[in-house]
């Protein structure tokens, strides 16, 4: 771990917990509201490009951690920060994997809103394997988006 971030142990634990599936979006939001977290996440900011190099700004910039898209983005930003901080972690990529499964399962003739998919299509059981999740997603999509004889082109 890099020396400039070593003094932020509790904040790093929250970030690592988020990517390792121990901390949820609302808990992360609460932790991001602290001055210590802002200081930590701004550790590797390039003064020439603060808008794109500050992990804190990127996490605060319209990242809705109640939606799957915001959670996927937050997960990636935090993983990038932890790699730069040389922290030891094992990412579960839970949100990215769920998003990937959704993209694979959605037929081309359907373009549903992500909020609808999160609420009605994604299985709530986190203990399912990827294959079972993909099957459940496809079944639920077919329940909600029906066609008469053949899928539209």
PyMOL commands that set and color helices and strands:
alter all, ss='L'
color gray80, all
select helices_A, chain A and resi 9-19+25-32+35-41+47-53+55-60+68-84+94-105+114-120+130-144
alter helices_A, ss='H'
color red, helices_A
deselect
rebuild
show_as cartoon
